[in-house]
């Protein structure tokens, strides 16, 4: 059996990733040498390179640690009530973000300069759009035009993504501490626009 901190020790790999997450969020990816990561993780520097031959491999591994944001519509849908359903969806998405706030902070910070991070965030945005669309359709509200549902899904996904991107600058504990009222108004506006917009009549 290998000693604690040795090669092929899963706990050592996890400590390295946890240390990298903390230090990248504190100082940025470029300003954090692997020696600091090794020191924070309490492992030899060579072990960092054993698991992650390039520092960029650490960033890629952190992207893969993002929590799964897929939410089944049945968990949040209030039949016939688009606004209530979307508010419940937003609350679920906020909870997922809060559970990985440090990692979210890191990824938004590094998105401009690292392609893997940027692509991961773009994929997450697309998933949010799809989730909003699925929830709207699952409410069973009648008379909704497909184009309007698509537009509403994109607008709400943008609002949620923006809120999560700036949550790291807030003094509270995460998304939802400062702008719940604003988000509620946006959800109500989108829901009202959807249900009041008549679907085009078939010719």
C-alpha positions as protocol buffer text, in pm:
chain_id: "A"
residue {
  index: 1
  type: UNK
  ca { x: 0 y: 0 z: 0 }
}
residue {
  index: 2
  type: UNK
  ca { x: 131 y: 343 z: -90 }
}
residue {
  index: 3
  type: UNK
  ca { x: 172 y: 604 z: 179 }
}
residue {
  index: 4
  type: UNK
  ca { x: -60 y: 904 z: 212 }
}
residue {
  index: 5
  type: UNK
  ca { x: 27 y: 1156 z: -56 }
}
residue {
  index: 6
  type: UNK
  ca { x: 197 y: 900 z: -281 }
}
residue {
  index: 7
  type: UNK
  ca { x: 131 y: 837 z: -650 }
}
residue {
  index: 8
  type: UNK
  ca { x: -205 y: 675 z: -728 }
}
residue {
  index: 9
  type: UNK
  ca { x: -345 y: 806 z: -399 }
}
residue {
  index: 10
  type: UNK
  ca { x: -694 y: 940 z: -485 }
}
residue {
  index: 11
  type: UNK
  ca { x: -697 y: 1161 z: -177 }
}
residue {
  index: 12
  type: UNK
  ca { x: -378 y: 1332 z: -295 }
}
residue {
  index: 13
  type: UNK
  ca { x: -533 y: 1406 z: -635 }
}
residue {
  index: 14
  type: UNK
  ca { x: -841 y: 1551 z: -468 }
}
residue {
  index: 15
  type: UNK
  ca { x: -628 y: 1767 z: -239 }
}
residue {
  index: 16
  type: UNK
  ca { x: -437 y: 1897 z: -540 }
}
residue {
  index: 17
  type: UNK
  ca { x: -760 y: 1989 z: -719 }
}
residue {
  index: 18
  type: UNK
  ca { x: -905 y: 2153 z: -407 }
}
residue {
  index: 19
  type: UNK
  ca { x: -587 y: 2354 z: -358 }
}
residue {
  index: 20
  type: UNK
  ca { x: -579 y: 2457 z: -724 }
}
residue {
  index: 21
  type: UNK
  ca { x: -943 y: 2567 z: -709 }
}
residue {
  index: 22
  type: UNK
  ca { x: -878 y: 2784 z: -403 }
}
residue {
  index: 23
  type: UNK
  ca { x: -554 y: 2936 z: -531 }
}
residue {
  index: 24
  type: UNK
  ca { x: -676 y: 3000 z: -886 }
}
residue {
  index: 25
  type: UNK
  ca { x: -982 y: 3176 z: -741 }
}
residue {
  index: 26
  type: UNK
  ca { x: -766 y: 3380 z: -503 }
}
residue {
  index: 27
  type: UNK
  ca { x: -481 y: 3480 z: -734 }
}
residue {
  index: 28
  type: UNK
  ca { x: -576 y: 3375 z: -1085 }
}
residue {
  index: 29
  type: UNK
  ca { x: -452 y: 3087 z: -1296 }
}
residue {
  index: 30
  type: UNK
  ca { x: -144 y: 3257 z: -1442 }
}
residue {
  index: 31
  type: UNK
  ca { x: -24 y: 3396 z: -1108 }
}
residue {
  index: 32
  type: UNK
  ca { x: -40 y: 3062 z: -927 }
}
residue {
  index: 33
  type: UNK
  ca { x: 272 y: 2841 z: -959 }
}
residue {
  index: 34
  type: UNK
  ca { x: 238 y: 2468 z: -917 }
}
residue {
  index: 35
  type: UNK
  ca { x: 473 y: 2491 z: -618 }
}
residue {
  index: 36
  type: UNK
  ca { x: 205 y: 2686 z: -428 }
}
residue {
  index: 37
  type: UNK
  ca { x: -55 y: 2429 z: -522 }
}
residue {
  index: 38
  type: UNK
  ca { x: 171 y: 2150 z: -395 }
}
residue {
  index: 39
  type: UNK
  ca { x: 231 y: 2336 z: -70 }
}
residue {
  index: 40
  type: UNK
  ca { x: -140 y: 2401 z: -14 }
}
residue {
  index: 41
  type: UNK
  ca { x: -222 y: 2037 z: -94 }
}
residue {
  index: 42
  type: UNK
  ca { x: 62 y: 1909 z: 127 }
}
residue {
  index: 43
  type: UNK
  ca { x: 215 y: 1697 z: -150 }
}
residue {
  index: 44
  type: UNK
  ca { x: 551 y: 1700 z: -330 }
}
residue {
  index: 45
  type: UNK
  ca { x: 556 y: 1926 z: -637 }
}
residue {
  index: 46
  type: UNK
  ca { x: 641 y: 1625 z: -853 }
}
residue {
  index: 47
  type: UNK
  ca { x: 310 y: 1466 z: -757 }
}
residue {
  index: 48
  type: UNK
  ca { x: 120 y: 1762 z: -903 }
}
residue {
  index: 49
  type: UNK
  ca { x: 295 y: 1700 z: -1235 }
}
residue {
  index: 50
  type: UNK
  ca { x: 234 y: 1326 z: -1203 }
}
residue {
  index: 51
  type: UNK
  ca { x: -142 y: 1378 z: -1204 }
}
residue {
  index: 52
  type: UNK
  ca { x: -145 y: 1695 z: -1417 }
}
residue {
  index: 53
  type: UNK
  ca { x: 151 y: 1711 z: -1659 }
}
residue {
  index: 54
  type: UNK
  ca { x: 56 y: 2067 z: -1764 }
}
residue {
  index: 55
  type: UNK
  ca { x: -99 y: 2332 z: -1544 }
}
residue {
  index: 56
  type: UNK
  ca { x: -380 y: 2367 z: -1798 }
}
residue {
  index: 57
  type: UNK
  ca { x: -476 y: 2008 z: -1717 }
}
residue {
  index: 58
  type: UNK
  ca { x: -569 y: 2128 z: -1368 }
}
residue {
  index: 59
  type: UNK
  ca { x: -808 y: 2384 z: -1515 }
}
residue {
  index: 60
  type: UNK
  ca { x: -967 y: 2124 z: -1741 }
}
residue {
  index: 61
  type: UNK
  ca { x: -1013 y: 1889 z: -1446 }
}
residue {
  index: 62
  type: UNK
  ca { x: -1178 y: 2167 z: -1245 }
}
residue {
  index: 63
  type: UNK
  ca { x: -1423 y: 2235 z: -1529 }
}
residue {
  index: 64
  type: UNK
  ca { x: -1521 y: 1868 z: -1511 }
}
residue {
  index: 65
  type: UNK
  ca { x: -1597 y: 1907 z: -1138 }
}
residue {
  index: 66
  type: UNK
  ca { x: -1882 y: 2150 z: -1205 }
}
residue {
  index: 67
  type: UNK
  ca { x: -2206 y: 2019 z: -1055 }
}
residue {
  index: 68
  type: UNK
  ca { x: -2462 y: 1873 z: -1291 }
}
residue {
  index: 69
  type: UNK
  ca { x: -2716 y: 2147 z: -1361 }
}
residue {
  index: 70
  type: UNK
  ca { x: -2975 y: 1927 z: -1531 }
}
residue {
  index: 71
  type: UNK
  ca { x: -3308 y: 1971 z: -1358 }
}
residue {
  index: 72
  type: UNK
  ca { x: -3610 y: 1760 z: -1445 }
}
residue {
  index: 73
  type: UNK
  ca { x: -3905 y: 1986 z: -1531 }
}
residue {
  index: 74
  type: UNK
  ca { x: -4130 y: 1780 z: -1303 }
}
residue {
  index: 75
  type: UNK
  ca { x: -3929 y: 1904 z: -1003 }
}
residue {
  index: 76
  type: UNK
  ca { x: -4022 y: 2267 z: -1060 }
}
residue {
  index: 77
  type: UNK
  ca { x: -4330 y: 2287 z: -1281 }
}
residue {
  index: 78
  type: UNK
  ca { x: -4653 y: 2429 z: -1142 }
}
residue {
  index: 79
  type: UNK
  ca { x: -4914 y: 2318 z: -1396 }
}
residue {
  index: 80
  type: UNK
  ca { x: -5058 y: 2610 z: -1586 }
}
residue {
  index: 81
  type: UNK
  ca { x: -4841 y: 2870 z: -1407 }
}
residue {
  index: 82
  type: UNK
  ca { x: -4543 y: 2978 z: -1617 }
}
residue {
  index: 83
  type: UNK
  ca { x: -4420 y: 3246 z: -1373 }
}
residue {
  index: 84
  type: UNK
  ca { x: -4427 y: 3020 z: -1066 }
}
residue {
  index: 85
  type: UNK
  ca { x: -4256 y: 2740 z: -1258 }
}
residue {
  index: 86
  type: UNK
  ca { x: -3978 y: 2968 z: -1382 }
}
residue {
  index: 87
  type: UNK
  ca { x: -3922 y: 3112 z: -1034 }
}
residue {
  index: 88
  type: UNK
  ca { x: -3878 y: 2761 z: -899 }
}
residue {
  index: 89
  type: UNK
  ca { x: -3635 y: 2679 z: -1180 }
}
residue {
  index: 90
  type: UNK
  ca { x: -3431 y: 2992 z: -1109 }
}
residue {
  index: 91
  type: UNK
  ca { x: -3419 y: 2900 z: -739 }
}
residue {
  index: 92
  type: UNK
  ca { x: -3285 y: 2554 z: -826 }
}
residue {
  index: 93
  type: UNK
  ca { x: -3020 y: 2699 z: -1058 }
}
residue {
  index: 94
  type: UNK
  ca { x: -2916 y: 2950 z: -792 }
}
residue {
  index: 95
  type: UNK
  ca { x: -2880 y: 2670 z: -537 }
}
residue {
  index: 96
  type: UNK
  ca { x: -2654 y: 2475 z: -774 }
}
residue {
  index: 97
  type: UNK
  ca { x: -2437 y: 2783 z: -826 }
}
residue {
  index: 98
  type: UNK
  ca { x: -2411 y: 2851 z: -451 }
}
residue {
  index: 99
  type: UNK
  ca { x: -2301 y: 2494 z: -391 }
}
residue {
  index: 100
  type: UNK
  ca { x: -1993 y: 2558 z: -607 }
}
residue {
  index: 101
  type: UNK
  ca { x: -1950 y: 2932 z: -563 }
}
residue {
  index: 102
  type: UNK
  ca { x: -1572 y: 2924 z: -545 }
}
residue {
  index: 103
  type: UNK
  ca { x: -1548 y: 2714 z: -860 }
}
residue {
  index: 104
  type: UNK
  ca { x: -1801 y: 2936 z: -1038 }
}
residue {
  index: 105
  type: UNK
  ca { x: -1596 y: 3241 z: -940 }
}
residue {
  index: 106
  type: UNK
  ca { x: -1284 y: 3081 z: -1080 }
}
residue {
  index: 107
  type: UNK
  ca { x: -1442 y: 2982 z: -1410 }
}
residue {
  index: 108
  type: UNK
  ca { x: -1601 y: 3319 z: -1481 }
}
residue {
  index: 109
  type: UNK
  ca { x: -1267 y: 3478 z: -1397 }
}
residue {
  index: 110
  type: UNK
  ca { x: -1070 y: 3260 z: -1638 }
}
residue {
  index: 111
  type: UNK
  ca { x: -1323 y: 3238 z: -1924 }
}
residue {
  index: 112
  type: UNK
  ca { x: -1169 y: 3522 z: -2127 }
}
residue {
  index: 113
  type: UNK
  ca { x: -826 y: 3362 z: -2154 }
}
residue {
  index: 114
  type: UNK
  ca { x: -887 y: 2987 z: -2149 }
}
residue {
  index: 115
  type: UNK
  ca { x: -1079 y: 2821 z: -2427 }
}
residue {
  index: 116
  type: UNK
  ca { x: -1178 y: 2511 z: -2228 }
}
residue {
  index: 117
  type: UNK
  ca { x: -1340 y: 2727 z: -1962 }
}
residue {
  index: 118
  type: UNK
  ca { x: -1515 y: 2946 z: -2216 }
}
residue {
  index: 119
  type: UNK
  ca { x: -1656 y: 2644 z: -2399 }
}
residue {
  index: 120
  type: UNK
  ca { x: -1775 y: 2490 z: -2070 }
}
residue {
  index: 121
  type: UNK
  ca { x: -1960 y: 2807 z: -1976 }
}
residue {
  index: 122
  type: UNK
  ca { x: -2113 y: 2833 z: -2324 }
}
residue {
  index: 123
  type: UNK
  ca { x: -2236 y: 2475 z: -2295 }
}
residue {
  index: 124
  type: UNK
  ca { x: -2384 y: 2548 z: -1953 }
}
residue {
  index: 125
  type: UNK
  ca { x: -2567 y: 2847 z: -2101 }
}
residue {
  index: 126
  type: UNK
  ca { x: -2714 y: 2629 z: -2375 }
}
residue {
  index: 127
  type: UNK
  ca { x: -2831 y: 2381 z: -2113 }
}
residue {
  index: 128
  type: UNK
  ca { x: -3004 y: 2658 z: -1919 }
}
residue {
  index: 129
  type: UNK
  ca { x: -3182 y: 2773 z: -2236 }
}
residue {
  index: 130
  type: UNK
  ca { x: -3300 y: 2416 z: -2295 }
}
residue {
  index: 131
  type: UNK
  ca { x: -3415 y: 2381 z: -1934 }
}
residue {
  index: 132
  type: UNK
  ca { x: -3614 y: 2704 z: -1944 }
}
residue {
  index: 133
  type: UNK
  ca { x: -3780 y: 2595 z: -2268 }
}
residue {
  index: 134
  type: UNK
  ca { x: -3865 y: 2252 z: -2124 }
}
residue {
  index: 135
  type: UNK
  ca { x: -4018 y: 2404 z: -1811 }
}
residue {
  index: 136
  type: UNK
  ca { x: -4229 y: 2653 z: -2008 }
}
residue {
  index: 137
  type: UNK
  ca { x: -4365 y: 2379 z: -2231 }
}
residue {
  index: 138
  type: UNK
  ca { x: -4424 y: 2143 z: -1936 }
}
residue {
  index: 139
  type: UNK
  ca { x: -4654 y: 2395 z: -1766 }
}
residue {
  index: 140
  type: UNK
  ca { x: -4916 y: 2312 z: -2026 }
}
residue {
  index: 141
  type: UNK
  ca { x: -5003 y: 2678 z: -2075 }
}
residue {
  index: 142
  type: UNK
  ca { x: -5193 y: 2704 z: -2399 }
}
residue {
  index: 143
  type: UNK
  ca { x: -5150 y: 2929 z: -2700 }
}
residue {
  index: 144
  type: UNK
  ca { x: -4773 y: 2968 z: -2678 }
}
residue {
  index: 145
  type: UNK
  ca { x: -4595 y: 3037 z: -3007 }
}
residue {
  index: 146
  type: UNK
  ca { x: -4274 y: 2839 z: -3057 }
}
residue {
  index: 147
  type: UNK
  ca { x: -4080 y: 3153 z: -3151 }
}
residue {
  index: 148
  type: UNK
  ca { x: -4198 y: 3327 z: -2833 }
}
residue {
  index: 149
  type: UNK
  ca { x: -4098 y: 3030 z: -2617 }
}
residue {
  index: 150
  type: UNK
  ca { x: -3753 y: 3027 z: -2778 }
}
residue {
  index: 151
  type: UNK
  ca { x: -3710 y: 3402 z: -2724 }
}
residue {
  index: 152
  type: UNK
  ca { x: -3828 y: 3380 z: -2363 }
}
residue {
  index: 153
  type: UNK
  ca { x: -3593 y: 3089 z: -2294 }
}
residue {
  index: 154
  type: UNK
  ca { x: -3295 y: 3282 z: -2427 }
}
residue {
  index: 155
  type: UNK
  ca { x: -3384 y: 3597 z: -2232 }
}
residue {
  index: 156
  type: UNK
  ca { x: -3423 y: 3422 z: -1899 }
}
residue {
  index: 157
  type: UNK
  ca { x: -3107 y: 3216 z: -1952 }
}
residue {
  index: 158
  type: UNK
  ca { x: -2918 y: 3540 z: -2017 }
}
residue {
  index: 159
  type: UNK
  ca { x: -3056 y: 3695 z: -1699 }
}
residue {
  index: 160
  type: UNK
  ca { x: -2962 y: 3390 z: -1490 }
}
residue {
  index: 161
  type: UNK
  ca { x: -2615 y: 3366 z: -1644 }
}
residue {
  index: 162
  type: UNK
  ca { x: -2548 y: 3735 z: -1583 }
}
residue {
  index: 163
  type: UNK
  ca { x: -2661 y: 3704 z: -1223 }
}
residue {
  index: 164
  type: UNK
  ca { x: -2431 y: 3409 z: -1165 }
}
residue {
  index: 165
  type: UNK
  ca { x: -2139 y: 3582 z: -1335 }
}
residue {
  index: 166
  type: UNK
  ca { x: -2157 y: 3882 z: -1098 }
}
residue {
  index: 167
  type: UNK
  ca { x: -2253 y: 3692 z: -781 }
}
residue {
  index: 168
  type: UNK
  ca { x: -1883 y: 3666 z: -693 }
}
residue {
  index: 169
  type: UNK
  ca { x: -1872 y: 4047 z: -653 }
}
residue {
  index: 170
  type: UNK
  ca { x: -2158 y: 4060 z: -403 }
}
residue {
  index: 171
  type: UNK
  ca { x: -2098 y: 4081 z: -30 }
}
residue {
  index: 172
  type: UNK
  ca { x: -2360 y: 3819 z: 56 }
}
residue {
  index: 173
  type: UNK
  ca { x: -2349 y: 3445 z: 32 }
}
residue {
  index: 174
  type: UNK
  ca { x: -2418 y: 3419 z: -339 }
}
residue {
  index: 175
  type: UNK
  ca { x: -2673 y: 3467 z: -613 }
}
residue {
  index: 176
  type: UNK
  ca { x: -3010 y: 3567 z: -481 }
}
residue {
  index: 177
  type: UNK
  ca { x: -2889 y: 3775 z: -183 }
}
residue {
  index: 178
  type: UNK
  ca { x: -2921 y: 4110 z: -357 }
}
residue {
  index: 179
  type: UNK
  ca { x: -3146 y: 4089 z: -663 }
}
residue {
  index: 180
  type: UNK
  ca { x: -3427 y: 3844 z: -593 }
}
residue {
  index: 181
  type: UNK
  ca { x: -3683 y: 4121 z: -648 }
}
residue {
  index: 182
  type: UNK
  ca { x: -3525 y: 4214 z: -978 }
}
residue {
  index: 183
  type: UNK
  ca { x: -3522 y: 3853 z: -1095 }
}
residue {
  index: 184
  type: UNK
  ca { x: -3884 y: 3808 z: -988 }
}
residue {
  index: 185
  type: UNK
  ca { x: -3981 y: 4108 z: -1198 }
}
residue {
  index: 186
  type: UNK
  ca { x: -3793 y: 3971 z: -1497 }
}
residue {
  index: 187
  type: UNK
  ca { x: -3961 y: 3632 z: -1460 }
}
residue {
  index: 188
  type: UNK
  ca { x: -4304 y: 3795 z: -1430 }
}
residue {
  index: 189
  type: UNK
  ca { x: -4237 y: 4012 z: -1736 }
}
residue {
  index: 190
  type: UNK
  ca { x: -4130 y: 3714 z: -1946 }
}
residue {
  index: 191
  type: UNK
  ca { x: -4421 y: 3499 z: -1828 }
}
residue {
  index: 192
  type: UNK
  ca { x: -4677 y: 3773 z: -1888 }
}
residue {
  index: 193
  type: UNK
  ca { x: -4539 y: 3843 z: -2235 }
}
residue {
  index: 194
  type: UNK
  ca { x: -4563 y: 3474 z: -2318 }
}
residue {
  index: 195
  type: UNK
  ca { x: -4916 y: 3412 z: -2203 }
}
residue {
  index: 196
  type: UNK
  ca { x: -5048 y: 3737 z: -2349 }
}
residue {
  index: 197
  type: UNK
  ca { x: -4889 y: 3687 z: -2689 }
}
residue {
  index: 198
  type: UNK
  ca { x: -5140 y: 3510 z: -2911 }
}
residue {
  index: 199
  type: UNK
  ca { x: -5010 y: 3225 z: -3122 }
}
residue {
  index: 200
  type: UNK
  ca { x: -5030 y: 3296 z: -3496 }
}
residue {
  index: 201
  type: UNK
  ca { x: -5347 y: 3163 z: -3656 }
}
residue {
  index: 202
  type: UNK
  ca { x: -5306 y: 2885 z: -3909 }
}
residue {
  index: 203
  type: UNK
  ca { x: -5419 y: 2983 z: -4257 }
}
